[in-house]
Amino acid sequence: MKISYVFACLVLMMAFCVINTSNIAHAEEVLGVGTDSLLGGDLTDPDDDGDPESDKNYDAIFTANDEPGFGGGEFAFNVFDNRLGPSNDKWCCGKGGGIPDEGLHVTAEFDEQYALTHFTVSSANDVPGRDPTEWAIQGSNDGEEFTTIFEHDGDSFWDQRLQVVLFEAGEDYDRQKEGYKFFRHVTYNTASNPNGAYFQIGEIEFFGDDSYPVESRNKLTTKWGSIKKAR
């Protein structure tokens, strides 16, 4: 009886641990903290010469369902300005009354279709309770009907401010069998929602391939060289 009881307790403890760690980000996905940890050269600004003050030199058209524009009062397009920091280097803080059912989303539209190979999403400079906890990356070819590529519903992925986290096809979401002209980040919930200034995000980088399905990649080439994934 005692052995059976102990065994049952161990099984319950193991199940509890699995449930409570299933939504925690893997440490090897963290690239670092601050602007220098961004990969750079993403689809929206492959030459890293975008001018957010005048919305020039970007290879994408940006739209958002809240606070569209660069600069301003921490407007939405700041997530594509290649900078991490306070004030207008982030998007903050959401519509009054809380996040709407369709979420808060910002979209990049391209001239051609890409299969999403990897992307980064970065936390903003303060208030961890504003970090997205339920969010998705979605693709579309008409800007109306979107397909979910990656989704997360759980604890925040970030444990530091201005932290850059990498997500890769074949590792963190399915390799893509279709290309899209539109990619968007949509937030459905945060820990602070709907109280006060309840939402913010620092930066988003989209990377893609115009040939698909995306093949397996053991290494990700960046401006620093190669980052080998430790899984």
PyRosetta script that sets phi, psi and omega in degrees:
from pyrosetta import init, pose_from_sequence

init()
pose = pose_from_sequence("MKISYVFACLVLMMAFCVINTSNIAHAEEVLGVGTDSLLGGDLTDPDDDGDPESDKNYDAIFTANDEPGFGGGEFAFNVFDNRLGPSNDKWCCGKGGGIPDEGLHVTAEFDEQYALTHFTVSSANDVPGRDPTEWAIQGSNDGEEFTTIFEHDGDSFWDQRLQVVLFEAGEDYDRQKEGYKFFRHVTYNTASNPNGAYFQIGEIEFFGDDSYPVESRNKLTTKWGSIKKAR")
pose.set_psi(1, -45.3)
pose.set_omega(1, -177.9)
pose.set_phi(2, -63.5)
pose.set_psi(2, -42.3)
pose.set_omega(2, -179.0)
pose.set_phi(3, -63.1)
pose.set_psi(3, -43.3)
pose.set_omega(3, 179.8)
pose.set_phi(4, -63.5)
pose.set_psi(4, -39.1)
pose.set_omega(4, -179.5)
pose.set_phi(5, -65.4)
pose.set_psi(5, -45.5)
pose.set_omega(5, 180.0)
pose.set_phi(6, -62.0)
pose.set_psi(6, -42.8)
pose.set_omega(6, 180.0)
pose.set_phi(7, -61.8)
pose.set_psi(7, -42.8)
pose.set_omega(7, 179.3)
pose.set_phi(8, -62.9)
pose.set_psi(8, -39.2)
pose.set_omega(8, 178.7)
pose.set_phi(9, -64.5)
pose.set_psi(9, -41.0)
pose.set_omega(9, 178.6)
pose.set_phi(10, -63.3)
pose.set_psi(10, -41.2)
pose.set_omega(10, 178.5)
pose.set_phi(11, -61.9)
pose.set_psi(11, -43.5)
pose.set_omega(11, 179.4)
pose.set_phi(12, -64.1)
pose.set_psi(12, -40.6)
pose.set_omega(12, 179.3)
pose.set_phi(13, -64.0)
pose.set_psi(13, -42.0)
pose.set_omega(13, 179.7)
pose.set_phi(14, -64.7)
pose.set_psi(14, -40.8)
pose.set_omega(14, 179.0)
pose.set_phi(15, -64.0)
pose.set_psi(15, -40.1)
pose.set_omega(15, 179.2)
pose.set_phi(16, -62.7)
pose.set_psi(16, -42.1)
pose.set_omega(16, -179.4)
pose.set_phi(17, -65.4)
pose.set_psi(17, -41.3)
pose.set_omega(17, -179.9)
pose.set_phi(18, -62.8)
pose.set_psi(18, -45.5)
pose.set_omega(18, -178.7)
pose.set_phi(19, -62.0)
pose.set_psi(19, -40.6)
pose.set_omega(19, -173.4)
pose.set_phi(20, -86.5)
pose.set_psi(20, -5.7)
pose.set_omega(20, 177.0)
pose.set_phi(21, -112.5)
pose.set_psi(21, 0.0)
pose.set_omega(21, -173.8)
pose.set_phi(22, -66.9)
pose.set_psi(22, -23.5)
pose.set_omega(22, -176.4)
pose.set_phi(23, -108.8)
pose.set_psi(23, 13.1)
pose.set_omega(23, -179.8)
pose.set_phi(24, -87.6)
pose.set_psi(24, 135.1)
pose.set_omega(24, -179.1)
pose.set_phi(25, -68.2)
pose.set_psi(25, 147.4)
pose.set_omega(25, 176.4)
pose.set_phi(26, -75.7)
pose.set_psi(26, 137.2)
pose.set_omega(26, -176.4)
pose.set_phi(27, -60.3)
pose.set_psi(27, -32.2)
pose.set_omega(27, -176.2)
pose.set_phi(28, -70.7)
pose.set_psi(28, -7.5)
pose.set_omega(28, 177.9)
pose.set_phi(29, -85.7)
pose.set_psi(29, -10.9)
pose.set_omega(29, -177.9)
pose.set_phi(30, -81.5)
pose.set_psi(30, 123.1)
pose.set_omega(30, -179.6)
pose.set_phi(31, -91.4)
pose.set_psi(31, -20.6)
pose.set_omega(31, 179.8)
pose.set_phi(32, 144.6)
pose.set_psi(32, -164.1)
pose.set_omega(32, -176.1)
pose.set_phi(33, -128.4)
pose.set_psi(33, 135.0)
pose.set_omega(33, 175.2)
pose.set_phi(34, 95.5)
pose.set_psi(34, 172.2)
pose.set_omega(34, -175.6)
pose.set_phi(35, -55.5)
pose.set_psi(35, -39.3)
pose.set_omega(35, -177.9)
pose.set_phi(36, -64.5)
pose.set_psi(36, -15.9)
pose.set_omega(36, 179.8)
pose.set_phi(37, -88.9)
pose.set_psi(37, -8.0)
pose.set_omega(37, 174.5)
pose.set_phi(38, -67.7)
pose.set_psi(38, 146.5)
pose.set_omega(38, -179.7)
pose.set_phi(39, -70.4)
pose.set_psi(39, -39.9)
pose.set_omega(39, -177.6)
pose.set_phi(40, 76.0)
pose.set_psi(40, 164.6)
pose.set_omega(40, 177.2)
pose.set_phi(41, 65.9)
pose.set_psi(41, 30.4)
pose.set_omega(41, -178.5)
pose.set_phi(42, -79.7)
pose.set_psi(42, -179.6)
pose.set_omega(42, -174.1)
pose.set_phi(43, -62.0)
pose.set_psi(43, -30.8)
pose.set_omega(43, -177.6)
pose.set_phi(44, -74.3)
pose.set_psi(44, -24.7)
pose.set_omega(44, -175.9)
pose.set_phi(45, -154.3)
pose.set_psi(45, 68.5)
pose.set_omega(45, -173.4)
pose.set_phi(46, -61.4)
pose.set_psi(46, -25.8)
pose.set_omega(46, -179.8)
pose.set_phi(47, -95.8)
pose.set_psi(47, 1.8)
pose.set_omega(47, -179.7)
pose.set_phi(48, 53.7)
pose.set_psi(48, 37.6)
pose.set_omega(48, -179.8)
pose.set_phi(49, -121.8)
pose.set_psi(49, 17.3)
pose.set_omega(49, 179.2)
pose.set_phi(50, -62.8)
pose.set_psi(50, 142.7)
pose.set_omega(50, 179.1)
pose.set_phi(51, -113.3)
pose.set_psi(51, 98.2)
pose.set_omega(51, -176.0)
pose.set_phi(52, -67.5)
pose.set_psi(52, -22.2)
pose.set_omega(52, -179.1)
pose.set_phi(53, -67.8)
pose.set_psi(53, -30.4)
pose.set_omega(53, -179.2)
pose.set_phi(54, -119.9)
pose.set_psi(54, 3.7)
pose.set_omega(54, -178.3)
pose.set_phi(55, 53.8)
pose.set_psi(55, 51.9)
pose.set_omega(55, 179.5)
pose.set_phi(56, -123.5)
pose.set_psi(56, 157.8)
pose.set_omega(56, 175.5)
pose.set_phi(57, 71.1)
pose.set_psi(57, 16.6)
pose.set_omega(57, 174.7)
pose.set_phi(58, -94.3)
pose.set_psi(58, 147.2)
pose.set_omega(58, 179.5)
pose.set_phi(59, -96.3)
pose.set_psi(59, 26.9)
pose.set_omega(59, -179.1)
pose.set_phi(60, -149.5)
pose.set_psi(60, 156.4)
pose.set_omega(60, 171.0)
pose.set_phi(61, -103.7)
pose.set_psi(61, 129.6)
pose.set_omega(61, -174.5)
pose.set_phi(62, -105.4)
pose.set_psi(62, 141.9)
pose.set_omega(62, 174.1)
pose.set_phi(63, -140.0)
pose.set_psi(63, 160.4)
pose.set_omega(63, 177.2)
pose.set_phi(64, -156.3)
pose.set_psi(64, 154.3)
pose.set_omega(64, 178.2)
pose.set_phi(65, -94.0)
pose.set_psi(65, 8.6)
pose.set_omega(65, 174.2)
pose.set_phi(66, -156.8)
pose.set_psi(66, 130.9)
pose.set_omega(66, 176.2)
pose.set_phi(67, 52.8)
pose.set_psi(67, 51.8)
pose.set_omega(67, 177.7)
pose.set_phi(68, -65.9)
pose.set_psi(68, 139.9)
pose.set_omega(68, 178.1)
pose.set_phi(69, 128.4)
pose.set_psi(69, 164.5)
pose.set_omega(69, 173.0)
pose.set_phi(70, -92.5)
pose.set_psi(70, 162.4)
pose.set_omega(70, 174.8)
pose.set_phi(71, 61.1)
pose.set_psi(71, -123.9)
pose.set_omega(71, 177.5)
pose.set_phi(72, 55.1)
pose.set_psi(72, -141.1)
pose.set_omega(72, 177.9)
pose.set_phi(73, -94.6)
pose.set_psi(73, 64.0)
pose.set_omega(73, -178.6)
pose.set_phi(74, 60.9)
pose.set_psi(74, 54.2)
pose.set_omega(74, -173.0)
pose.set_phi(75, -73.8)
pose.set_psi(75, 167.3)
pose.set_omega(75, -169.6)
pose.set_phi(76, -63.7)
pose.set_psi(76, -39.7)
pose.set_omega(76, -173.7)
pose.set_phi(77, -70.4)
pose.set_psi(77, -8.8)
pose.set_omega(77, 176.6)
pose.set_phi(78, -60.0)
pose.set_psi(78, -18.4)
pose.set_omega(78, 177.9)
pose.set_phi(79, -70.9)
pose.set_psi(79, -7.2)
pose.set_omega(79, 178.0)
pose.set_phi(80, -115.7)
pose.set_psi(80, 19.4)
pose.set_omega(80, -174.8)
pose.set_phi(81, -91.5)
pose.set_psi(81, 4.1)
pose.set_omega(81, 178.9)
pose.set_phi(82, 63.5)
pose.set_psi(82, 26.8)
pose.set_omega(82, 179.9)
pose.set_phi(83, -138.2)
pose.set_psi(83, 144.5)
pose.set_omega(83, 174.0)
pose.set_phi(84, -119.4)
pose.set_psi(84, 128.7)
pose.set_omega(84, -180.0)
pose.set_phi(85, 172.6)
pose.set_psi(85, -168.4)
pose.set_omega(85, -179.8)
pose.set_phi(86, -83.1)
pose.set_psi(86, -176.0)
pose.set_omega(86, 173.2)
pose.set_phi(87, 54.6)
pose.set_psi(87, -126.4)
pose.set_omega(87, -173.7)
pose.set_phi(88, -84.6)
pose.set_psi(88, 19.6)
pose.set_omega(88, 168.8)
pose.set_phi(89, -95.6)
pose.set_psi(89, 13.4)
pose.set_omega(89, 179.4)
pose.set_phi(90, -145.9)
pose.set_psi(90, 170.8)
pose.set_omega(90, 171.5)
pose.set_phi(91, -107.5)
pose.set_psi(91, 123.5)
pose.set_omega(91, 179.1)
pose.set_phi(92, -154.3)
pose.set_psi(92, 136.8)
pose.set_omega(92, 31.8)
pose.set_phi(93, -154.4)
pose.set_psi(93, 11.0)
pose.set_omega(93, 174.3)
pose.set_phi(94, 101.7)
pose.set_psi(94, 158.0)
pose.set_omega(94, -179.2)
pose.set_phi(95, -70.5)
pose.set_psi(95, 151.3)
pose.set_omega(95, 175.4)
pose.set_phi(96, -62.6)
pose.set_psi(96, 140.6)
pose.set_omega(96, 179.2)
pose.set_phi(97, 93.0)
pose.set_psi(97, -2.9)
pose.set_omega(97, 177.4)
pose.set_phi(98, 104.6)
pose.set_psi(98, 171.7)
pose.set_omega(98, -177.3)
pose.set_phi(99, -69.6)
pose.set_psi(99, 128.6)
pose.set_omega(99, -179.9)
pose.set_phi(100, -70.8)
pose.set_psi(100, 166.8)
pose.set_omega(100, -177.1)
pose.set_phi(101, -57.5)
pose.set_psi(101, -35.7)
pose.set_omega(101, -179.5)
pose.set_phi(102, -79.3)
pose.set_psi(102, -2.3)
pose.set_omega(102, 179.8)
pose.set_phi(103, 81.9)
pose.set_psi(103, 174.0)
pose.set_omega(103, 172.3)
pose.set_phi(104, -101.1)
pose.set_psi(104, 119.9)
pose.set_omega(104, -174.6)
pose.set_phi(105, -131.9)
pose.set_psi(105, 148.2)
pose.set_omega(105, 174.6)
pose.set_phi(106, -128.6)
pose.set_psi(106, 136.1)
pose.set_omega(106, -169.0)
pose.set_phi(107, -127.7)
pose.set_psi(107, 142.2)
pose.set_omega(107, 172.1)
pose.set_phi(108, -113.9)
pose.set_psi(108, 126.7)
pose.set_omega(108, 179.3)
pose.set_phi(109, -108.9)
pose.set_psi(109, 133.1)
pose.set_omega(109, -177.5)
pose.set_phi(110, -116.6)
pose.set_psi(110, 165.4)
pose.set_omega(110, -179.1)
pose.set_phi(111, -76.9)
pose.set_psi(111, -23.9)
pose.set_omega(111, -179.3)
pose.set_phi(112, -133.7)
pose.set_psi(112, 170.1)
pose.set_omega(112, -177.7)
pose.set_phi(113, -85.3)
pose.set_psi(113, 141.4)
pose.set_omega(113, 175.7)
pose.set_phi(114, -133.0)
pose.set_psi(114, 142.6)
pose.set_omega(114, 166.3)
pose.set_phi(115, -86.3)
pose.set_psi(115, 130.0)
pose.set_omega(115, -176.8)
pose.set_phi(116, -73.2)
pose.set_psi(116, 113.7)
pose.set_omega(116, -178.4)
pose.set_phi(117, -89.6)
pose.set_psi(117, -37.7)
pose.set_omega(117, 176.9)
pose.set_phi(118, -165.3)
pose.set_psi(118, 163.9)
pose.set_omega(118, 177.6)
pose.set_phi(119, -154.6)
pose.set_psi(119, 159.7)
pose.set_omega(119, 173.0)
pose.set_phi(120, -122.1)
pose.set_psi(120, 148.5)
pose.set_omega(120, 171.9)
pose.set_phi(121, -133.6)
pose.set_psi(121, 134.3)
pose.set_omega(121, -173.9)
pose.set_phi(122, -120.7)
pose.set_psi(122, 144.2)
pose.set_omega(122, 175.4)
pose.set_phi(123, -73.6)
pose.set_psi(123, 160.4)
pose.set_omega(123, 178.0)
pose.set_phi(124, -88.2)
pose.set_psi(124, -169.1)
pose.set_omega(124, -166.9)
pose.set_phi(125, -85.9)
pose.set_psi(125, -15.7)
pose.set_omega(125, -174.5)
pose.set_phi(126, -151.2)
pose.set_psi(126, 178.6)
pose.set_omega(126, 171.4)
pose.set_phi(127, 47.3)
pose.set_psi(127, 79.6)
pose.set_omega(127, 179.3)
pose.set_phi(128, -54.3)
pose.set_psi(128, -26.9)
pose.set_omega(128, 179.8)
pose.set_phi(129, -64.8)
pose.set_psi(129, -13.2)
pose.set_omega(129, 177.3)
pose.set_phi(130, -88.7)
pose.set_psi(130, -8.6)
pose.set_omega(130, -179.6)
pose.set_phi(131, -61.5)
pose.set_psi(131, 138.8)
pose.set_omega(131, 172.8)
pose.set_phi(132, -58.1)
pose.set_psi(132, 131.4)
pose.set_omega(132, 175.2)
pose.set_phi(133, -112.8)
pose.set_psi(133, -25.1)
pose.set_omega(133, 172.7)
pose.set_phi(134, -125.4)
pose.set_psi(134, 112.0)
pose.set_omega(134, -173.9)
pose.set_phi(135, -155.7)
pose.set_psi(135, 169.4)
pose.set_omega(135, -176.9)
pose.set_phi(136, -150.8)
pose.set_psi(136, 156.3)
pose.set_omega(136, 166.8)
pose.set_phi(137, -110.5)
pose.set_psi(137, 129.2)
pose.set_omega(137, -173.9)
pose.set_phi(138, -131.0)
pose.set_psi(138, 154.5)
pose.set_omega(138, 178.2)
pose.set_phi(139, -124.5)
pose.set_psi(139, 155.2)
pose.set_omega(139, -179.8)
pose.set_phi(140, -155.1)
pose.set_psi(140, 158.6)
pose.set_omega(140, 173.3)
pose.set_phi(141, -115.2)
pose.set_psi(141, -4.1)
pose.set_omega(141, 177.3)
pose.set_phi(142, -125.9)
pose.set_psi(142, -3.7)
pose.set_omega(142, -179.8)
pose.set_phi(143, 76.6)
pose.set_psi(143, 5.5)
pose.set_omega(143, -179.2)
pose.set_phi(144, -117.1)
pose.set_psi(144, -53.0)
pose.set_omega(144, 179.1)
pose.set_phi(145, -98.4)
pose.set_psi(145, 119.6)
pose.set_omega(145, -176.5)
pose.set_phi(146, -111.8)
pose.set_psi(146, 141.7)
pose.set_omega(146, 176.2)
pose.set_phi(147, -106.0)
pose.set_psi(147, 131.9)
pose.set_omega(147, 179.3)
pose.set_phi(148, -76.3)
pose.set_psi(148, 125.1)
pose.set_omega(148, 178.4)
pose.set_phi(149, -96.7)
pose.set_psi(149, -43.5)
pose.set_omega(149, 179.4)
pose.set_phi(150, -140.1)
pose.set_psi(150, 141.8)
pose.set_omega(150, 174.5)
pose.set_phi(151, -144.8)
pose.set_psi(151, 150.8)
pose.set_omega(151, 179.8)
pose.set_phi(152, -139.7)
pose.set_psi(152, 136.9)
pose.set_omega(152, 176.5)
pose.set_phi(153, -142.6)
pose.set_psi(153, 101.7)
pose.set_omega(153, -177.1)
pose.set_phi(154, 170.0)
pose.set_psi(154, -147.2)
pose.set_omega(154, 179.4)
pose.set_phi(155, -68.6)
pose.set_psi(155, 160.7)
pose.set_omega(155, 176.2)
pose.set_phi(156, -61.9)
pose.set_psi(156, 144.0)
pose.set_omega(156, 177.8)
pose.set_phi(157, -76.6)
pose.set_psi(157, -13.6)
pose.set_omega(157, -170.3)
pose.set_phi(158, -108.5)
pose.set_psi(158, 134.7)
pose.set_omega(158, 175.2)
pose.set_phi(159, -115.8)
pose.set_psi(159, 6.7)
pose.set_omega(159, 173.8)
pose.set_phi(160, -140.3)
pose.set_psi(160, 160.9)
pose.set_omega(160, 176.1)
pose.set_phi(161, -80.9)
pose.set_psi(161, 146.6)
pose.set_omega(161, -179.7)
pose.set_phi(162, 59.4)
pose.set_psi(162, 34.1)
pose.set_omega(162, -177.0)
pose.set_phi(163, -93.0)
pose.set_psi(163, 131.3)
pose.set_omega(163, -177.7)
pose.set_phi(164, -98.7)
pose.set_psi(164, 122.9)
pose.set_omega(164, -179.9)
pose.set_phi(165, -118.5)
pose.set_psi(165, 133.5)
pose.set_omega(165, -176.7)
pose.set_phi(166, -100.1)
pose.set_psi(166, 140.2)
pose.set_omega(166, 176.1)
pose.set_phi(167, -129.2)
pose.set_psi(167, 131.1)
pose.set_omega(167, -174.5)
pose.set_phi(168, -123.0)
pose.set_psi(168, 141.9)
pose.set_omega(168, 173.0)
pose.set_phi(169, -63.3)
pose.set_psi(169, 138.2)
pose.set_omega(169, -178.2)
pose.set_phi(170, 86.6)
pose.set_psi(170, -14.8)
pose.set_omega(170, 177.7)
pose.set_phi(171, -114.6)
pose.set_psi(171, -52.5)
pose.set_omega(171, -174.1)
pose.set_phi(172, -108.7)
pose.set_psi(172, -14.4)
pose.set_omega(172, 175.2)
pose.set_phi(173, -157.6)
pose.set_psi(173, 166.8)
pose.set_omega(173, -175.5)
pose.set_phi(174, -64.4)
pose.set_psi(174, 142.9)
pose.set_omega(174, 171.4)
pose.set_phi(175, -61.2)
pose.set_psi(175, 139.6)
pose.set_omega(175, -171.5)
pose.set_phi(176, -82.2)
pose.set_psi(176, 135.1)
pose.set_omega(176, 177.1)
pose.set_phi(177, -104.2)
pose.set_psi(177, 2.0)
pose.set_omega(177, -177.4)
pose.set_phi(178, -142.7)
pose.set_psi(178, 147.8)
pose.set_omega(178, 175.5)
pose.set_phi(179, -99.2)
pose.set_psi(179, 155.9)
pose.set_omega(179, -179.2)
pose.set_phi(180, -134.1)
pose.set_psi(180, 150.3)
pose.set_omega(180, 175.9)
pose.set_phi(181, -94.5)
pose.set_psi(181, -18.0)
pose.set_omega(181, 179.3)
pose.set_phi(182, -120.9)
pose.set_psi(182, 134.2)
pose.set_omega(182, 169.0)
pose.set_phi(183, -127.1)
pose.set_psi(183, 137.6)
pose.set_omega(183, 177.8)
pose.set_phi(184, -139.4)
pose.set_psi(184, 152.3)
pose.set_omega(184, 171.5)
pose.set_phi(185, -105.8)
pose.set_psi(185, 128.7)
pose.set_omega(185, -179.7)
pose.set_phi(186, -128.3)
pose.set_psi(186, 130.2)
pose.set_omega(186, 178.9)
pose.set_phi(187, -107.3)
pose.set_psi(187, 128.2)
pose.set_omega(187, 179.4)
pose.set_phi(188, -104.2)
pose.set_psi(188, -21.5)
pose.set_omega(188, -177.9)
pose.set_phi(189, -161.9)
pose.set_psi(189, 155.0)
pose.set_omega(189, 171.3)
pose.set_phi(190, -139.8)
pose.set_psi(190, 167.9)
pose.set_omega(190, 179.3)
pose.set_phi(191, -64.4)
pose.set_psi(191, -30.5)
pose.set_omega(191, -177.1)
pose.set_phi(192, -87.2)
pose.set_psi(192, -16.7)
pose.set_omega(192, -177.2)
pose.set_phi(193, -59.1)
pose.set_psi(193, 129.9)
pose.set_omega(193, 6.8)
pose.set_phi(194, -106.5)
pose.set_psi(194, 22.5)
pose.set_omega(194, -169.8)
pose.set_phi(195, -89.1)
pose.set_psi(195, 125.4)
pose.set_omega(195, 174.2)
pose.set_phi(196, 65.0)
pose.set_psi(196, -150.1)
pose.set_omega(196, 174.8)
pose.set_phi(197, -79.0)
pose.set_psi(197, 99.8)
pose.set_omega(197, -161.7)
pose.set_phi(198, -106.7)
pose.set_psi(198, 2.2)
pose.set_omega(198, -173.1)
pose.set_phi(199, -145.4)
pose.set_psi(199, 141.5)
pose.set_omega(199, 169.4)
pose.set_phi(200, -165.9)
pose.set_psi(200, 156.1)
pose.set_omega(200, 177.0)
pose.set_phi(201, -150.8)
pose.set_psi(201, 148.0)
pose.set_omega(201, -173.2)
pose.set_phi(202, -90.2)
pose.set_psi(202, -53.6)
pose.set_omega(202, -173.2)
pose.set_phi(203, -158.2)
pose.set_psi(203, 151.3)
pose.set_omega(203, 175.6)
pose.set_phi(204, -134.4)
pose.set_psi(204, 133.5)
pose.set_omega(204, 174.4)
pose.set_phi(205, -126.4)
pose.set_psi(205, 128.0)
pose.set_omega(205, 176.8)
pose.set_phi(206, -109.2)
pose.set_psi(206, 134.6)
pose.set_omega(206, 177.2)
pose.set_phi(207, -127.2)
pose.set_psi(207, 138.7)
pose.set_omega(207, -174.9)
pose.set_phi(208, -147.7)
pose.set_psi(208, 170.0)
pose.set_omega(208, -179.2)
pose.set_phi(209, -127.5)
pose.set_psi(209, 133.4)
pose.set_omega(209, -180.0)
pose.set_phi(210, -86.3)
pose.set_psi(210, 4.9)
pose.set_omega(210, 170.6)
pose.set_phi(211, -117.1)
pose.set_psi(211, 135.8)
pose.set_omega(211, -175.6)
pose.set_phi(212, -151.4)
pose.set_psi(212, 156.6)
pose.set_omega(212, 11.7)
pose.set_phi(213, -69.5)
pose.set_psi(213, 153.9)
pose.set_omega(213, -179.0)
pose.set_phi(214, -69.4)
pose.set_psi(214, 129.3)
pose.set_omega(214, 178.0)
pose.set_phi(215, -79.7)
pose.set_psi(215, 161.0)
pose.set_omega(215, 178.9)
pose.set_phi(216, -65.5)
pose.set_psi(216, 138.3)
pose.set_omega(216, 177.2)
pose.set_phi(217, -123.9)
pose.set_psi(217, 125.5)
pose.set_omega(217, 177.4)
pose.set_phi(218, -84.7)
pose.set_psi(218, -24.7)
pose.set_omega(218, -179.3)
pose.set_phi(219, -131.9)
pose.set_psi(219, 146.6)
pose.set_omega(219, 176.3)
pose.set_phi(220, -108.2)
pose.set_psi(220, 118.7)
pose.set_omega(220, 179.9)
pose.set_phi(221, -85.3)
pose.set_psi(221, 130.2)
pose.set_omega(221, -179.8)
pose.set_phi(222, -129.8)
pose.set_psi(222, -177.0)
pose.set_omega(222, 178.9)
pose.set_phi(223, -65.4)
pose.set_psi(223, -16.5)
pose.set_omega(223, 178.2)
pose.set_phi(224, -90.9)
pose.set_psi(224, -13.7)
pose.set_omega(224, -172.1)
pose.set_phi(225, 129.2)
pose.set_psi(225, -126.9)
pose.set_omega(225, -179.0)
pose.set_phi(226, -120.6)
pose.set_psi(226, 135.4)
pose.set_omega(226, 172.5)
pose.set_phi(227, -105.5)
pose.set_psi(227, 114.4)
pose.set_omega(227, 179.0)
pose.set_phi(228, -87.0)
pose.set_psi(228, 126.9)
pose.set_omega(228, -179.4)
pose.set_phi(229, -73.8)
pose.set_psi(229, 130.2)
pose.set_omega(229, 179.0)
pose.set_phi(230, -104.9)
pose.set_psi(230, 98.9)
pose.set_omega(230, -179.0)
pose.set_phi(231, -114.7)
pose.dump_pdb("model.pdb")
